[in-house]
């Protein structure tokens, strides 16, 4: 009977730097308001995560289904399956964002995400401490936080 010994993983420093650059630049692009830049940012982050899976997989080995005598010589098939899944998910996300940016271009003539007018109105009302038009002081609140606030107040 052979004993399974966990192999020590020596990651390639070049791949680690590539992962860091891809994820960092993708994150910077995700923080922009342009949908095309958000799309490119998601693409870079997705590719960075896929390369990270390859780095985590460790050293390449024999295929696991051929029947190697020593299990330590086999490669792990799970990271490869995870990379394929990540590719499919990023492809679906790219398709959705492309459709969204095309529709925004048709409606507004730009790919910049506009400010939400309702959100700005609620923010101005909150800063002025005004209640909304739907607020009715005669209706009893039903949330637990309101009930606990009334019980704790003197």
PyMOL commands that set and color helices and strands:
alter all, ss='L'
color gray80, all
select helices_A, chain A and resi 13-30+35-57+71-73+77-108+117-127+144-152
alter helices_A, ss='H'
color red, helices_A
deselect
rebuild
show_as cartoon
